[in-house]
Amino acid sequence: MTVSRGHVAIVGSYRRVAQTMAEWLHSNAADGFNIMPPYLPGSLGEFVDNVVPELQKLGVYKTAYRDGTLRSKLNLQRPSSRYRFRASVQS
């Protein structure tokens, strides 16, 4: 299924879809993708179960995540809570 929303539709085997996505990434034609499955939940699961492993083999998709929060990975300080003192004032 394809739609006319100005997006590229990549069609082919799971391996070919992954190879095309990797080619776009390596040539700086894309820095990410929005997956628009034609039906849910089946086709999204099919993508995750079949295309993602191919992308991982090609080295363009993570196989694991580092420990920690996004905040810690970006070296950001945890902001103080603006609600911290309200509880003690109301009691």
C-alpha positions in Angstrom: 0.0 0.0 0.0 1.3 3.5 -0.8 0.0 6.9 -0.1 0.7 10.3 -1.7 2.0 12.3 1.2 5.2 13.3 -0.4 7.1 10.4 1.2 9.2 7.8 -0.4 7.8 4.3 -0.3 10.5 1.7 0.0 9.3 -1.7 -1.4 11.1 -5.0 -1.5 12.4 -7.7 0.7 13.2 -7.0 4.4 16.9 -7.0 3.5 16.4 -4.6 0.5 14.3 -2.2 2.6 17.1 -2.1 5.3 19.8 -1.7 2.6 17.9 1.2 1.0 17.5 2.9 4.4 21.2 2.4 5.2 22.2 3.8 1.8 20.1 6.9 2.5 21.8 7.3 6.0 25.3 6.8 4.7 24.9 9.3 1.8 23.4 11.9 4.3 20.1 11.9 2.4 18.4 11.2 5.7 19.1 11.4 9.4 16.1 9.3 10.4 12.9 7.8 9.2 9.2 7.9 10.0 7.7 4.5 9.7 4.1 4.7 8.3 2.8 1.1 8.4 -0.3 0.5 6.2 -2.1 -1.4 9.0 -1.7 -1.8 12.7 -0.5 -3.6 14.7 0.6 -6.3 12.3 2.8 -4.4 9.8 4.6 -2.5 12.5 5.5 -5.8 14.2 6.6 -7.2 10.9 8.9 -4.2 10.5 10.3 -4.5 14.0 10.8 -8.3 13.7 12.3 -8.4 10.2 13.7 -5.0 9.1 15.2 -3.9 12.4 17.5 -7.0 12.7 18.7 -6.3 9.1 19.4 -2.7 10.0 21.3 -3.9 13.1 23.4 -6.2 10.9 24.3 -3.2 8.7 25.3 -1.2 11.8 22.8 1.6 11.5 20.4 0.6 14.4 21.3 0.0 18.0 21.5 -3.4 19.4 21.5 -2.2 23.0 21.1 1.0 25.0 23.5 2.5 27.5 22.4 2.6 31.1 21.0 5.9 32.4 18.4 8.6 31.7 18.5 10.9 28.7 19.2 13.7 31.1 22.4 11.9 32.4 23.5 11.0 28.9 23.3 14.7 28.0 25.1 15.7 31.2 22.2 17.9 32.3 21.6 18.7 35.9 18.3 17.6 37.4 16.2 20.8 38.0 14.9 21.4 41.5 11.2 20.8 41.9 9.0 23.9 42.0 6.6 21.9 44.1 9.2 20.9 46.8 8.2 23.5 49.4 4.5 23.6 48.7 3.8 20.4 50.5 5.4 21.6 53.8 3.7 24.9 53.6 0.2 23.3 53.2 0.6 20.9 56.2 
